[in-house]
Amino acid sequence: MARAAPDDRSADRPVRLAEALELVRRQLPLVREQEQVGLLEARGRILAAPLAAPVDLPLYDSSAMDGFAVRSEDLLPGAVPSLKIVGEAAAGHPFGDILSEGEAVRILTGGRLPDGADRIIEQELCLTAGDRVYVRGEISAKDNWRRRGEDVRAGTQLFPAGHRPRAQDVTLAGALGVQHVTVFRRLRVGLFSTGDELREPGHALRGGQIWDANRLLLPGLLEPLACDVRDYGILQDAPREIESALLAAARDCDLLITTGGMSVGTEDHMRAVIGRRGSLEVWPLAIKPGRPVGLGDIDDCPILALPGNPTAAAIAFIAFGHPIVSMMAGVQNDQPLLLTLPAGFTFEKKHGVRQFLLADLARGAEGISVAIPLAQQSPAMLSPLAQARGLIVLPEACTIVAPGDPVMFVPLDAFLR
């Protein structure tokens, strides 16, 4: 990753989130290798080229209901038309002739509109006797058929490059006959946890040890971003071991993500190791929780160093890591869903810091949903993260929140799977 131009920032002054993202936006190496995948594999991948409709949708004029295809001029005002049934049109089985004067074709939903017909009379208004159909009741002004191309016209751009197809997008492409799409290669992301206190879940613990949760958390944040996640395990608090492991992983990955070791304790070695083999571009961030966050590189492989506390790591990734991964992977305009809801609480915070509160929704006055923070907000606690439905985001300029004030609410389902 290219080095940032020198600036007048103090190395210890927290960097605002927007400033940090702008600093790295122009430096991040982007994945540019492309591949073709089938539609079943395309969901969640990143389009490397715009996708346009190859044909019209619908492909042809078709019936919107079961009934009879007729000519409008055969429906005489005030009379009960008697028309000769000359055939049937069903989905996949069109009527192969031209409809002539005084004729009707029985048609089923999705059946191709016969040539010469311009109206579908619903089944409920029709009475049949032998090869005749009688149209009874009041005929609506609707013609009850779908026009060719009324959904999508051939040549229309469906999705731009940088779009991440969802299930409904893949469905639309399939209905247009698309078989393959061009996508960027998956971003290869290597994960490490650090700390002598960490053990794999299920392993026996000795005094002062805990089971590692962060490497279970981060794949849930990365896999929805179409990443190829590689788990490199736990690093002990040994600078040489940390450096050796990071260098080996840097050769095979596009991005490394670590948790822990980014504070200022005597055993927090990550910051020093990054500084020896590369650079640390951003440290620390003016967010709460998640302040001890770094972005730099190890032998030109970007590395995102997150806090060790799991909730702080999750929030720091959502705020900072998610846009970084999206940029590197080729995503365009990947803005999180921000809802504006009335606050159901009172709160004071420090100016200049973007604060994230684990939150739930409650029913307020007149049945309107209000956002409320959970009682527990400790960055080291996991149960509030499991209980939260979203994050309340309080921007840097905010210092006081009163009940009824509009606040930003980000649903966690948009990030965690």
C-alpha positions in Angstrom: 0.0 0.0 0.0 1.4 3.4 -0.9 2.5 5.6 1.9 0.3 8.6 2.9 1.7 12.0 2.3 3.0 13.6 5.4 0.6 15.9 7.2 0.4 17.9 10.4 -1.6 15.4 12.3 -0.2 14.5 15.7 0.5 10.7 15.9 -1.6 10.6 19.0 -4.5 12.7 18.0 -7.5 10.5 17.2 -8.5 10.6 13.5 -12.1 11.2 12.6 -13.7 8.4 10.8 -14.5 10.3 7.6 -10.9 11.7 7.6 -9.4 8.2 8.0 -11.5 6.8 5.2 -10.5 9.6 2.9 -6.8 9.1 3.8 -6.9 5.5 2.7 -9.3 5.7 -0.2 -6.7 6.8 -2.7 -4.1 4.3 -1.5 -5.9 1.0 -1.2 -4.9 -1.6 -3.7 -8.0 -2.9 -5.6 -8.7 -6.4 -6.7 -8.9 -6.2 -10.5 -8.7 -9.9 -11.6 -12.0 -11.0 -13.2 -13.8 -14.3 -13.7 -17.0 -15.6 -15.1 -19.5 -17.4 -12.8 -22.9 -18.9 -13.2 -25.9 -17.2 -11.8 -26.1 -19.7 -8.9 -22.7 -18.5 -7.8 -23.2 -14.8 -8.5 -25.2 -13.8 -5.5 -23.1 -11.6 -3.2 -20.2 -11.4 -5.7 -19.1 -8.0 -7.2 -19.9 -7.3 -10.8 -16.8 -6.3 -12.8 -18.8 -5.1 -15.7 -22.3 -3.6 -16.2 -25.0 -6.1 -16.8 -27.5 -5.1 -19.5 -30.7 -6.9 -20.5 -30.1 -9.0 -23.6 -33.8 -9.3 -24.5 -37.2 -7.8 -23.6 -39.0 -8.9 -20.5 -41.7 -10.2 -21.0 -40.4 -11.7 -24.3 -43.8 -11.5 -25.9 -47.4 -10.1 -25.3 -49.0 -12.5 -22.9 -52.2 -13.0 -20.9 -52.5 -11.7 -17.3 -55.3 -14.1 -16.4 -57.3 -17.1 -17.5 -60.1 -16.2 -20.0 -60.6 -15.7 -23.7 -58.5 -13.7 -26.2 -60.8 -11.7 -28.5 -60.9 -8.7 -30.8 -62.3 -5.5 -29.3 -64.3 -4.8 -32.4 -66.3 -8.0 -31.9 -67.6 -6.7 -28.5 -70.7 -4.8 -29.5 -72.0 -2.3 -26.9 -75.2 -3.5 -25.3 -75.1 -6.9 -26.9 -74.0 -10.3 -25.6 -71.3 -11.3 -28.1 -71.3 -14.9 -29.3 -67.8 -15.9 -30.6 -66.5 -19.1 -32.0 -63.8 -20.8 -30.0 -61.1 -21.7 -32.5 -58.3 -22.9 -30.2 -56.3 -22.5 -27.0 -53.2 -20.7 -25.9 -51.4 -21.9 -22.8 -47.9 -21.0 -21.4 -45.4 -22.7 -23.7 -48.2 -23.7 -26.1 -49.2 -20.7 -28.3 -52.1 -20.6 -30.7 -50.5 -20.8 -34.1 -52.9 -18.9 -36.3 -54.3 -15.4 -36.6 -57.5 -14.5 -34.8 -60.2 -13.5 -37.3 -63.6 -11.7 -37.1 -66.0 -13.4 -34.6 -63.4 -15.7 -33.2 -62.0 -16.3 -29.7 -59.2 -18.3 -28.2 -59.3 -19.9 -24.8 -56.1 -18.5 -23.0 -54.4 -19.3 -19.8 -52.3 -17.0 -17.6 -48.9 -16.5 -19.3 -50.2 -17.7 -22.6 -49.0 -15.8 -25.7 -51.5 -13.3 -27.0 -52.7 -14.6 -30.4 -52.0 -12.4 -33.4 -55.1 -10.3 -34.1 -56.3 -10.3 -30.5 -56.2 -7.2 -28.4 -58.3 -8.0 -25.4 -58.6 -10.8 -22.7 -62.0 -11.3 -21.2 -61.7 -12.9 -17.8 -63.1 -16.4 -17.4 -65.7 -15.2 -14.9 -67.6 -13.2 -17.5 -67.7 -16.0 -20.1 -70.2 -18.8 -20.6 -69.4 -21.6 -23.0 -71.7 -23.9 -25.0 -70.1 -26.3 -27.4 -67.7 -24.3 -29.6 -69.2 -20.9 -28.7 -68.4 -18.5 -25.9 -70.9 -15.9 -24.7 -69.5 -12.8 -23.0 -71.9 -11.7 -20.2 -71.7 -8.9 -17.6 -70.0 -5.6 -17.7 -66.7 -5.7 -19.5 -64.0 -3.6 -17.9 -61.9 -1.1 -19.8 -58.7 -3.2 -19.0 -57.3 -5.3 -21.8 -55.8 -7.7 -19.3 -52.6 -8.6 -21.1 -48.9 -7.9 -20.5 -46.9 -6.0 -23.2 -43.6 -7.3 -24.5 -40.8 -5.3 -22.7 -43.1 -3.6 -20.2 -40.9 -4.9 -17.4 -37.5 -4.4 -19.0 -36.4 -3.3 -22.5 -33.6 -5.0 -24.2 -30.4 -3.0 -23.8 -31.4 -1.5 -20.5 -28.6 -1.5 -17.9 -29.8 -3.7 -15.0 -26.8 -3.2 -12.7 -23.6 -1.2 -12.9 -20.1 -2.5 -12.3 -19.4 -2.7 -8.6 -22.9 -3.9 -7.8 -23.3 -6.8 -5.4 -26.2 -9.0 -6.8 -28.9 -10.0 -4.4 -31.2 -13.0 -4.7 -33.8 -10.8 -6.5 -31.1 -9.4 -8.9 -30.0 -12.9 -9.8 -33.7 -13.8 -10.4 -34.2 -10.9 -12.8 -31.0 -11.8 -14.7 -32.2 -15.4 -15.0 -35.6 -14.4 -16.3 -33.7 -12.5 -19.1 -31.8 -15.6 -20.1 -28.5 -14.5 -18.6 -26.3 -17.6 -17.8 -23.0 -16.1 -16.7 -21.8 -12.8 -15.2 -18.3 -11.3 -15.0 -17.2 -10.6 -11.4 -14.1 -9.6 -9.6 -12.0 -12.3 -7.9 -12.9 -12.8 -4.2 -10.8 -10.7 -1.9 -8.5 -13.0 0.1 -8.6 -12.0 3.7 -6.4 -13.5 6.4 -7.5 -13.5 10.1 -5.4 -13.6 13.2 -6.3 -13.2 16.9 -3.5 -12.2 19.3 -2.9 -12.7 23.0 -1.3 -15.3 25.4 -4.7 -15.5 27.1 -6.5 -16.9 24.1 -7.3 -20.6 23.5 -9.5 -22.3 20.8 -13.1 -22.9 21.9 -13.3 -26.4 23.5 -9.7 -26.5 24.6 -8.9 -26.7 28.3 -8.2 -23.4 30.0 -5.5 -22.6 32.5 -5.6 -19.6 35.0 -6.3 -16.3 33.3 -7.1 -17.8 29.9 -10.3 -17.3 27.8 -11.7 -18.9 24.6 -11.2 -16.9 21.4 -14.5 -15.5 20.0 -13.2 -13.0 17.5 -12.3 -15.5 14.7 -15.9 -16.7 15.0 -17.2 -13.2 14.7 -15.2 -11.8 11.8 -16.1 -14.4 9.2 -19.8 -13.4 9.8 -18.8 -9.9 8.9 -16.6 -10.8 5.9 -18.4 -13.6 4.1 -21.4 -11.4 3.1 -18.8 -9.2 1.4 -17.8 -12.1 -0.9 -14.4 -12.6 0.7 -12.3 -15.7 0.7 -11.7 -15.8 4.5 -8.5 -17.6 5.6 -8.1 -18.4 9.3 -4.5 -18.3 10.5 -5.3 -18.9 14.2 -4.0 -17.4 17.4 -0.7 -15.5 17.8 1.0 -15.5 21.1 2.4 -12.2 22.5 5.8 -12.7 21.0 7.0 -10.0 18.5 9.1 -12.4 16.4 6.3 -15.0 16.1 3.8 -12.2 15.2 6.1 -10.8 12.5 6.9 -14.1 11.0 3.3 -15.2 10.8 2.1 -11.9 9.3 4.8 -11.9 6.7 3.9 -15.5 5.6 0.2 -14.6 5.3 0.9 -11.4 3.5 2.3 -13.4 0.6 -1.0 -15.1 0.0 -3.6 -12.5 1.0 -4.9 -9.2 -0.2 -5.7 -8.0 3.3 -4.9 -9.1 6.8 -7.1 -8.5 9.8 -5.9 -8.9 13.4 -7.6 -8.4 16.7 -5.8 -7.4 19.8 -2.4 -5.9 20.5 -3.2 -2.4 19.4 -3.4 -0.6 22.7 -0.5 0.8 24.7 0.2 -2.1 27.1 3.6 -3.8 27.5 2.2 -6.9 25.7 0.5 -4.9 22.9 3.1 -5.7 20.1 1.0 -5.4 16.9 1.6 -1.6 16.5 5.4 -2.0 16.8 5.5 -5.0 14.4 3.5 -3.2 11.7 5.8 -0.2 12.1 9.0 -2.3 11.6 7.9 -4.0 8.4 5.7 -1.4 6.9 3.7 1.6 8.0 0.7 2.4 10.2 -1.4 4.9 8.4 -4.2 5.5 10.9 -4.0 5.4 14.6 -6.1 5.8 16.6 -9.7 6.5 15.5 -12.1 9.0 17.1 -14.8 6.4 17.5 -16.3 4.7 20.6 -15.9 1.9 21.1 -13.1 0.8 18.8 -10.5 3.6 19.3 -7.4 1.4 19.1 -7.6 0.7 15.4 -4.8 0.8 12.9 -4.5 0.5 9.1 -1.1 0.0 7.5 0.8 -2.6 5.5 3.1 -5.5 6.0 5.4 -5.9 3.0 2.8 -4.0 0.9 -0.1 -6.2 2.0 -2.7 -3.9 3.8 -3.4 -4.9 7.4 -6.3 -3.8 9.5 -5.6 -4.1 13.2 -8.8 -4.2 15.3 -9.3 -4.0 19.1 -9.2 -7.3 21.0 -12.6 -6.8 22.8 -15.1 -8.6 20.6 -17.9 -5.9 20.6 -15.3 -3.2 20.0 -13.8 -5.3 17.2 -17.3 -5.7 15.6 -18.2 -2.0 15.8 -14.7 -0.9 14.5 -15.1 -3.3 11.6 -18.6 -2.1 10.8 -17.5 1.6 10.9 -14.1 1.3 9.3 -13.3 -2.2 8.1 -16.5 -2.7 6.1 -15.9 0.3 3.8 -12.2 -0.7 3.4 -13.1 -4.2 2.3 -15.8 -3.0 0.0 -13.5 -0.5 -1.7 -10.8 -3.1 -2.2 -13.3 -5.7 -3.5 -14.6 -3.2 -6.1 -17.9 -2.4 -4.6 -19.4 1.0 -5.7 -21.7 3.0 -3.5 -21.9 0.5 -0.7 -23.6 2.7 1.9 -25.1 1.0 4.9 -28.9 1.3 5.5 -29.3 4.3 7.8 -32.8 4.8 9.4 -33.7 8.0 11.2 -35.8 7.2 14.2 -36.9 9.2 17.3 -34.7 8.6 20.4 -36.4 6.9 23.3 -33.6 7.9 25.7 -31.4 10.6 27.2 -27.7 10.6 26.6 -24.6 12.8 26.8 -21.3 12.2 24.9 -18.0 13.8 24.2 -17.7 16.2 21.3 -15.5 15.1 18.4 -16.1 11.4 18.8 -18.4 9.2 16.7 -20.2 7.0 19.2 -22.0 3.7 18.5 -24.5 2.3 21.0 -25.8 -1.2 20.8 -29.6 -0.7 20.5 -33.0 -2.2 20.3 -36.3 -0.9 19.0 -39.3 -0.1 21.2 -42.9 1.0 20.6 -43.2 4.7 21.3 -46.1 7.2 21.2 -48.8 6.4 18.6 -47.1 3.1 17.8 -44.0 4.7 16.2 -40.8 2.8 16.8 -38.1 4.5 18.9 -34.4 3.6 19.2 -33.2 2.8 22.7 -29.6 1.8 23.8 -29.2 -1.5 25.6 -28.4 -1.2 29.3 -25.0 -2.9 28.9 -22.5 -1.2 26.5 -19.2 -2.8 27.5 -16.9 -3.5 24.5 -15.8 -6.7 26.3 -19.3 -8.1 26.6 -20.8 -10.4 23.9 -24.3 -10.9 25.2 -25.4 -7.3 24.4 -24.1 -7.8 20.8 -26.1 -10.9 20.5 -29.2 -9.1 21.8 -28.9 -5.9 19.8 -31.0 -5.3 16.7 -28.9 -2.4 15.6 -26.5 0.4 16.3 -27.4 4.0 17.3 -24.8 6.2 15.6 -24.2 9.5 17.3 -22.0 11.8 15.1 -19.0 13.8 16.2 -20.9 17.1 16.6 -23.6 15.6 18.9 -23.2 16.0 22.6 -26.7 15.6 24.0 -29.6 13.4 23.0 -33.1 13.9 24.4 -36.2 11.8 24.0 -37.8 12.4 20.6 -34.6 13.7 18.9 -33.9 12.1 15.6 -31.0 9.6 15.7 -29.4 7.3 13.1 -30.1 3.6 13.5 -28.2 1.0 11.6 -29.7 -2.6 11.5 -27.1 -5.1 12.4 -28.6 -7.7 10.0 -27.1 -5.6 7.2 -23.6 -6.6 8.5 -23.7 -9.7 10.7 -24.9 -13.1 9.3 
